[in-house]
Amino acid sequence: MGGKCSTPAELQGSVEIFEDDDEDRIPDTYEHGMQLLQAAETQHGLRGMITAQCCNNIGKVLLQERRFDEALGYFERALELFEEEMGSDSRRVGTLCNNVAVLLKQLGKLEEAEKLYRRSLSLKETNLGVDNAEVATLYTNLAFLLQARRKLKDAEQAHKKALDIRVKVFGQPHSEVAHSLNNLAALLAEQGRASEAEQYCRLALAVDLALYGDDHLTVATNHANLGAVLKDQGRFEDALLAYEHAHGIRSKQCGERHPTTAESLISVGGVLARLGRYSEAEVKLQGGLELAESQLGPRSPCTASALNELAILKEEQGGAFQGLEHPLLRFAVWSGLFDDAEGLYMRVLEIYEAEYGSEHPFVATALNNLALLQGTRCHFREANGCYLRCIEMREKLQGAEHPLLAGNLNNLAGLLKDQGKFDEALAMYKRGLDIREKAGDEIGMAVVLNNMATLHRITGQPAEAMELQERCVSIRKRLQGDFNIELAMSMNNQGTVYTQLGKLKEAAEMYEQALVMREKLLGADHRCVAESLNDIAALMKLQGRSEDALPLYQRALAIREAFYQGPHAVVATSLNNLAGAYESMERKALLGEDHMDVGTSLNNLAALLASMGQLEEADVCGKQCLDLMEKQLGADNVSLAATVYNYAGLQEMQGKLPEAEAGYLRTLELRTKGLGASDPGNIPVLITLATFYDGGDLEHAIKHDRWAVVLLAEMGRTEEAIDFYLKYISLAEQSKVCALGAGLRVGEVSYFGFIEGAQGRGGGEAQNTAEILKRLRDLLKQEKRAEEAQLIQDKLEANLSLFRIQEGEESSEAQ
């Protein structure tokens, strides 16, 4: 699923330190420093120690003013002069190497910075010995640089070296030891190694408690760090306690109106939102926002953090994550909340652009989060633009192998998948996976593997999906332990793949394990628990155990009604599921298992399951419906055509193309024998066959396409043909799903009222729509209706896109 972050990094450890020698005195201002330098150059010339010292001091002033490029020039000049006067192996040269390296890192020149850090470290070890506090500082600075270069194993070793030295030099407890412990925790958390990070956080907290007592601000920071790590593990109740402890200390020590108190309020509010306690969350977040705006200004990073968390809250209330499988549902539900969220994300973007400029990693982060929401709302064009700008910025500023870039590629892949552009989506996933494999980021790999598995599953490749899902689950268990929220999501997805493969026993085991984890980690009344209950109930229903499924559906409905506190598409889904279970039981009891009305219910249930993206369950119901109808009507009855047609569409969605083809041809045969070749109801079947063969059997495509056109022409019903196409376009624009099956219904619902075709072969309904538009345009031209023909041409050029069904849980990565 991928949690959203309110700030680029929540863990706070020690930062890079500029080392000062005792004799250095930093001027009050840049102008004062320049006066001292000019005086030194007048008295001592352009070279020499005094001039070097003045250059060094001016660099420090410029550094404080964040004028990094200018500061670098003065530090580099100071380094050159010190080397001339003191030799290249002096301790003072080592200090200047460190300072220049820090600036180079700040300017993004990471390779040059690493060389200077290593030179500085070597000089310090030579002059001061290995077990020295300054050497520990150099190891820390080098570790941060290695993190930036994604050399995470080397960074971990450097942080551990700094910790070992500080323990030897200072003993325990000591603040520098606590800093190193926090630094290690931050690095491990960044890699998804949350349980290890938690251990270091707790050690740091114990050290600072021994040093400062319960109510010190440093201890508050430790609690906040621990809260961040617990939140990463999905342990939201524990994270809330840690954040509330931090907030209590900061409120007591700094007052209710201090900026650090605002940060704590925002953290508490963010976790309350994850727990579904929306009203409480909004109170905290609005309080944090008001405080940040009044104390730090409307464009401060803290204000942006509060706005970002509020945006996430609005998305959560709008149902942007769990439970809404179809993009159309995500688009339609709670649009007012999504409007609020988008406005907040836009404001975050404006703040970062004003604070850092139009090209900055924080700006890229804001673009990523905005694009995620736009994709959720099915504003695909806007989302695509934001992602492309974000990715271009990342590549330019942070390189083509940065882990955040991998996250952006993952999210863009999800957007492409939502549009049915499966090949492009797979290419993005593979690129992101390659970046993470090279960096050794296994948790990041698990995210991509999960999403690639979903892609393979919905394109009818369950064996490939299972291989990827097993890799994902294995990584999560090894690195994150056997009990965490991300593992629960992955195991639930694995259960869906098992269902698709027909391994229902294994599917039940996965679903049950995911349910246990979710109940323990999120509470018994969380919406994710409702999702697990729903999946288990659907599996039971597939096995003919409607009576067992009923109480699970009822519990899922109760949770969702309480959780969403009002009308919501997910609640409607639960009501439909519950109604289906009741209907199945009642129809079987009243009518017997072979009654025609039972077939109608099976057909409608199959359509509902397909609309929810539950294709395996829909297939079982569709097959039962077809078998029952054949038994009651006979295999050659024209009334069977609609059922055969619907089931063929479902098989096509699952990539079972030979079976789908046979079904479509059988439909046409039944209708032709029963109603004649000229029956207008044959037209949708003919067009379906034509589009089915597009890109494959061209001869068949031409044959069936021409048959439909000739049939209309022979009947002299051009106007009706135009009306048919216009109706199709209208339905497509309203529902973003295929409407070609209208009129081929059993009971109340046709699959093609819900299901987009062609997923199994990657053509997508967008291609079908384009063909319909072309045919309509040509008919309008034929009828001399030029203005209408031009309107259709404009639609064609705009490349009208239809939406596809999305199933399973996907990990998007807000940053």
Residue pairs with C-beta under 8 A, 6 or more apart in sequence:
1 321
1 322
1 486
1 489
1 809
1 810
1 811
1 812
2 447
2 811
2 812
2 813
2 814
3 231
3 232
3 274
3 814
4 308
4 309
4 312
4 369
4 814
4 815
5 308
5 814
5 815
6 266
6 267
6 270
6 305
6 306
6 308
6 309
7 301
7 305
8 361
8 362
8 365
8 815
9 186
10 224
10 225
10 228
10 267
11 182
11 185
11 186
11 189
11 197
11 225
11 228
11 229
12 182
12 186
12 221
12 224
12 225
13 179
13 180
13 182
13 183
13 185
13 186
13 225
14 140
14 176
14 179
14 180
14 182
14 183
15 144
16 102
16 105
16 140
16 141
16 144
17 137
17 140
17 141
18 60
18 63
18 98
18 99
18 102
19 95
19 98
19 99
19 134
19 137
20 26
20 60
21 92
21 95
23 53
24 53
24 56
24 57
24 60
25 57
26 33
26 57
26 60
26 61
27 33
27 36
27 57
27 58
27 61
29 61
30 58
30 61
30 62
30 65
33 54
33 57
33 58
33 61
34 58
36 54
36 57
37 51
37 54
37 55
37 58
40 48
40 50
40 51
40 53
40 54
41 51
43 50
44 50
44 51
45 51
47 81
47 84
47 85
48 81
48 85
49 81
49 82
49 85
49 86
51 81
52 77
52 78
52 81
52 82
52 85
53 78
55 74
55 75
55 77
55 78
55 81
56 74
56 75
56 78
56 82
56 96
56 99
58 74
59 71
59 72
59 74
59 75
59 78
59 99
60 71
62 68
62 70
62 71
62 74
63 71
63 103
68 103
68 106
68 107
69 107
71 103
72 100
72 103
72 104
72 107
75 96
75 99
75 100
75 103
76 100
78 96
79 93
79 96
79 97
79 100
82 90
82 92
82 93
82 96
83 93
86 92
86 93
87 93
89 123
89 126
89 127
90 123
90 127
91 123
91 124
91 127
91 128
93 123
94 119
94 120
94 121
94 122
94 123
94 124
94 127
95 120
97 116
97 117
97 119
97 120
97 123
98 116
98 117
98 120
98 138
98 141
100 116
101 112
101 113
101 114
101 116
101 117
101 120
101 141
101 145
102 113
102 141
104 110
104 112
104 113
104 116
105 113
105 144
105 145
105 148
108 397
108 398
110 145
110 148
110 149
111 149
113 145
114 142
114 145
114 146
114 149
117 138
117 141
117 142
117 145
118 142
120 138
121 135
121 138
121 139
121 142
124 132
124 134
124 135
124 138
125 132
125 135
128 134
128 135
129 135
130 165
131 165
131 168
131 169
132 165
132 169
133 165
133 166
133 169
133 170
133 176
135 165
136 161
136 162
136 165
136 166
136 169
136 176
136 180
137 162
139 158
139 159
139 161
139 162
139 165
140 158
140 159
140 162
140 179
140 180
140 183
142 158
143 155
143 156
143 158
143 159
143 162
143 183
143 187
144 155
144 183
146 152
146 154
146 155
146 158
147 155
147 187
147 190
150 401
150 402
150 403
150 438
150 439
150 441
152 187
152 190
152 191
152 439
152 440
152 441
153 440
155 187
156 184
156 187
156 188
159 180
159 183
159 184
159 187
160 184
162 180
162 183
163 177
163 180
163 181
163 184
166 174
166 176
166 177
166 179
166 180
167 177
170 176
170 177
172 207
173 206
173 207
173 208
173 210
173 211
174 207
174 211
175 207
175 208
175 211
175 218
177 207
178 204
178 207
178 208
178 211
178 218
178 222
179 204
181 200
181 201
181 203
181 204
181 207
182 200
182 201
182 204
182 222
182 225
184 197
184 200
185 197
185 198
185 200
185 201
185 204
185 225
185 229
186 197
186 225
188 194
188 196
188 197
188 200
189 197
189 228
189 229
189 232
191 440
191 441
191 442
191 443
192 232
192 441
192 442
192 443
192 444
192 446
192 479
192 480
193 443
193 479
193 480
194 229
194 232
194 233
194 480
194 484
195 233
195 480
195 481
197 229
197 232
198 226
198 229
198 230
198 233
201 222
201 225
201 226
201 229
202 226
204 222
204 225
205 219
205 222
205 223
205 225
205 226
208 216
208 218
208 219
208 222
209 219
209 222
211 218
212 218
212 219
213 219
214 249
215 249
215 252
215 253
216 249
216 253
217 249
217 250
217 253
217 254
217 260
219 249
220 245
220 246
220 247
220 249
220 250
220 253
220 260
220 264
221 246
223 242
223 243
223 245
223 246
223 249
224 242
224 243
224 246
224 263
224 264
224 267
226 242
227 239
227 240
227 242
227 243
227 246
227 267
227 271
228 239
228 267
230 236
230 238
230 239
230 242
231 239
231 270
231 271
231 274
233 480
233 484
233 485
234 484
234 485
234 486
234 488
234 521
234 522
235 521
236 271
236 274
236 275
236 521
236 522
237 275
237 523
239 271
240 268
240 271
240 272
240 275
243 264
243 267
243 268
243 271
244 268
246 264
246 267
247 261
247 264
247 265
247 267
247 268
250 258
250 260
250 261
250 263
250 264
251 261
251 264
254 260
254 261
255 261
257 291
257 294
257 295
258 295
259 291
259 292
259 295
259 296
259 302
261 291
262 288
262 291
262 292
262 295
262 296
262 302
262 306
263 288
263 302
263 305
264 288
265 284
265 285
265 287
265 288
265 291
266 284
266 285
266 288
266 289
266 292
266 302
266 305
266 306
266 309
268 284
269 280
269 281
269 282
269 283
269 284
269 285
269 287
269 288
269 309
269 313
270 281
270 285
270 309
270 312
272 278
272 280
272 281
272 284
273 281
273 285
273 309
273 312
273 313
273 316
274 316
275 522
275 523
275 526
276 316
276 525
276 526
276 527
276 563
278 313
278 316
278 317
278 565
281 313
282 310
282 313
285 306
285 309
285 310
285 313
286 310
288 306
288 309
289 303
289 306
289 307
289 310
292 300
292 302
292 303
292 305
292 306
293 300
293 303
296 302
296 303
297 303
298 351
299 350
299 351
299 354
299 355
300 351
300 355
301 351
301 352
301 355
301 362
303 351
304 347
304 348
304 351
304 352
304 366
307 344
307 345
307 347
307 348
307 351
308 344
308 345
308 348
308 366
308 369
310 341
310 344
311 340
311 341
311 342
311 344
311 345
311 348
311 369
311 373
312 341
312 814
314 337
314 338
314 340
314 341
314 344
315 321
315 337
315 338
315 341
315 373
315 376
317 334
317 337
317 564
318 333
318 334
318 335
318 337
318 338
318 341
319 330
319 333
319 334
319 564
319 568
319 569
319 570
320 330
320 338
320 341
320 373
320 376
322 527
322 528
322 531
322 570
322 809
323 527
323 530
323 531
323 560
323 570
323 573
324 330
324 333
324 569
324 570
325 612
325 613
325 805
325 806
325 807
325 808
326 611
326 612
326 613
326 803
326 805
326 806
327 376
327 378
327 418
327 736
327 803
327 804
327 806
328 378
328 735
328 736
328 737
328 803
329 569
330 376
330 377
330 378
331 377
331 378
332 569
333 568
333 569
334 568
335 377
338 373
338 376
338 377
341 373
342 370
342 373
342 374
342 377
345 366
345 369
345 370
345 373
346 370
348 366
348 369
348 370
349 363
349 366
349 367
349 370
352 360
352 362
352 363
352 365
352 366
353 360
353 363
355 362
356 362
356 363
357 363
359 393
359 396
359 397
360 393
360 397
361 393
361 394
361 397
361 398
361 404
363 393
364 390
364 393
364 394
364 397
364 404
364 408
365 404
365 815
367 386
367 387
367 389
367 390
367 393
368 386
368 387
368 390
368 407
368 408
368 411
368 813
368 814
368 815
369 814
369 815
370 386
371 382
371 383
371 384
371 386
371 387
371 390
371 411
371 412
371 415
372 383
372 411
372 812
372 814
374 380
374 382
374 383
374 386
375 383
375 411
375 414
375 415
375 418
378 418
378 736
378 803
380 415
380 418
380 419
380 801
383 415
384 412
384 415
387 408
387 411
387 412
387 415
388 412
390 408
391 405
391 408
391 409
391 412
394 402
394 404
394 405
394 408
395 405
398 404
398 405
399 405
400 435
401 435
401 438
401 439
402 435
403 435
403 436
403 439
403 441
403 444
404 815
405 432
405 435
406 431
406 432
406 433
406 435
406 436
406 439
406 441
406 444
406 448
407 432
407 444
407 813
407 815
408 813
409 428
409 429
409 431
409 432
409 435
410 428
410 429
410 432
410 447
410 448
410 451
410 811
410 812
410 813
411 812
411 813
412 428
413 424
413 425
413 426
413 428
413 429
413 432
413 451
413 455
414 425
414 451
414 810
414 812
416 422
416 424
416 425
416 428
417 425
417 454
417 455
417 458
417 804
417 806
418 803
418 804
418 806
419 764
419 766
419 801
419 803
419 804
420 756
420 759
420 762
420 764
420 765
420 766
420 802
420 803
420 804
421 764
422 455
422 459
422 759
422 762
423 762
425 455
426 452
426 455
429 448
429 451
429 452
429 455
430 452
432 444
432 448
433 445
433 448
433 449
433 452
436 442
436 444
436 445
436 448
437 445
442 475
442 479
443 475
443 476
443 479
443 480
445 475
446 471
446 472
446 475
446 476
446 486
446 490
447 811
447 813
449 468
449 469
449 471
449 472
449 475
450 468
450 469
450 472
450 489
450 490
450 493
450 809
450 810
450 811
451 810
451 811
452 468
453 464
453 465
453 466
453 468
453 469
453 472
453 493
453 497
454 465
454 493
454 807
454 808
454 809
454 810
456 462
456 464
456 465
456 468
457 465
457 496
457 497
457 500
457 807
457 808
458 613
458 615
458 759
458 804
458 805
458 806
458 807
458 808
459 655
459 759
459 760
459 762
460 653
460 654
460 655
460 656
460 759
460 760
461 655
462 497
462 500
462 501
463 501
465 497
465 500
466 494
466 497
466 498
466 501
469 490
469 493
469 494
469 497
470 494
472 490
473 487
473 490
473 491
473 494
476 484
476 486
476 487
476 490
477 487
480 486
480 487
481 487
483 517
483 520
483 521
484 517
484 521
485 517
485 518
485 521
485 522
485 528
486 811
487 517
488 513
488 514
488 517
488 518
488 521
488 528
488 532
489 514
489 528
489 809
489 811
491 510
491 513
491 514
491 517
492 510
492 511
492 514
492 531
492 532
492 535
492 809
493 808
493 809
494 510
495 506
495 507
495 508
495 509
495 510
495 511
495 514
495 535
495 539
496 507
496 535
496 616
496 807
496 808
498 504
498 506
498 507
498 510
499 507
499 539
499 542
499 616
499 617
500 615
500 616
500 654
504 539
504 542
504 543
507 539
508 536
508 539
511 532
511 535
511 536
511 539
512 536
514 532
515 529
515 532
515 533
515 536
518 526
518 528
518 529
518 532
519 529
522 528
522 529
523 529
525 559
525 562
525 563
526 559
526 563
527 559
527 560
527 563
527 564
527 570
529 559
530 555
530 556
530 557
530 559
530 560
530 563
530 570
530 574
531 556
533 552
533 553
533 555
533 556
533 559
534 552
534 553
534 556
534 573
534 574
534 577
536 549
536 552
537 549
537 550
537 552
537 553
537 556
537 577
537 581
538 549
538 577
538 609
538 614
538 617
539 617
540 546
540 548
540 549
540 552
541 549
541 580
541 581
541 584
541 617
542 616
542 617
542 620
546 581
546 584
546 585
546 588
547 585
549 581
550 578
550 581
550 582
550 585
553 574
553 577
553 578
553 581
554 578
556 574
556 577
557 571
557 574
557 575
557 577
557 578
560 568
560 570
560 571
560 574
561 571
561 574
564 570
564 571
573 612
576 608
580 601
580 604
580 605
580 608
583 601
583 605
584 601
584 605
587 595
587 597
587 598
587 601
588 598
591 597
591 598
592 598
594 628
594 631
594 632
596 628
596 629
596 632
598 628
599 625
599 628
599 629
599 632
599 643
599 746
599 747
600 746
600 747
600 748
601 747
602 621
602 622
602 624
602 625
602 628
603 621
603 622
603 625
603 643
603 646
603 746
603 747
603 749
604 747
604 748
604 749
605 621
606 618
606 619
606 621
606 622
606 625
606 646
606 650
606 751
607 618
607 646
607 749
607 750
607 751
607 753
607 754
607 755
608 749
608 754
609 615
609 617
609 618
609 621
610 618
610 650
610 653
610 751
610 754
610 755
610 805
611 754
611 755
611 805
612 805
612 807
613 805
613 806
613 807
613 808
614 807
615 650
615 653
615 654
615 807
616 654
618 650
618 751
619 650
619 651
619 654
622 646
622 647
622 650
622 751
623 647
625 643
625 647
625 746
626 643
626 644
626 647
629 639
629 640
629 643
629 746
630 640
633 639
633 640
634 640
636 670
636 673
637 670
637 674
638 670
638 671
638 673
638 674
638 675
640 670
641 667
641 670
641 671
641 674
641 744
642 744
642 745
642 746
642 750
643 746
644 663
644 666
644 667
644 670
645 663
645 664
645 667
645 685
645 688
645 741
645 744
646 741
646 744
646 746
646 750
646 751
646 752
647 663
647 751
648 659
648 660
648 661
648 662
648 663
648 664
648 666
648 667
649 660
649 688
649 741
649 751
649 752
649 755
649 757
650 751
650 755
651 657
651 659
651 660
651 663
652 660
652 692
652 757
652 758
652 759
652 760
653 755
653 756
653 757
653 759
653 760
653 805
654 760
655 759
655 760
655 761
656 760
657 760
657 761
660 692
660 760
661 692
664 685
664 688
664 689
664 692
665 689
667 685
668 682
668 685
668 686
668 689
671 679
671 681
671 682
671 685
672 679
672 682
675 681
675 682
677 711
678 711
678 714
678 715
680 711
680 715
680 717
680 720
681 743
681 744
682 708
682 711
683 708
683 711
683 712
683 724
684 740
684 741
684 742
684 743
684 744
685 744
686 704
686 705
686 707
686 708
686 711
687 704
687 705
687 708
687 740
687 772
688 740
688 741
688 757
689 700
689 701
689 704
690 701
690 704
690 705
690 708
691 701
691 757
691 758
691 763
691 767
691 768
691 771
692 757
692 758
693 700
693 701
693 704
694 701
694 763
694 767
694 771
695 761
695 763
696 761
709 775
712 718
712 720
712 721
718 779
718 782
718 783
719 783
721 779
722 776
722 779
722 780
722 783
725 772
725 775
725 776
725 779
726 776
727 739
727 742
728 739
728 740
728 772
729 769
729 772
729 773
729 776
729 792
729 795
729 800
731 739
731 742
732 738
732 739
732 765
732 769
732 800
732 802
733 800
736 801
736 802
736 803
737 753
737 754
737 755
737 756
737 765
737 802
737 803
738 752
738 755
738 756
738 757
738 765
738 768
738 802
739 752
739 753
740 752
740 757
740 768
741 750
741 751
741 752
741 753
742 750
742 752
742 753
744 750
744 752
754 805
755 805
756 764
756 765
756 802
756 803
756 804
756 805
757 765
757 768
758 764
758 765
758 767
758 768
759 804
759 805
764 802
764 804
765 802
765 804
766 799
766 800
766 801
766 802
769 800
769 802
770 796
770 799
770 800
773 792
773 795
773 796
773 800
774 796
776 792
777 789
777 792
777 793
777 796
780 786
780 788
780 789
780 792
781 789
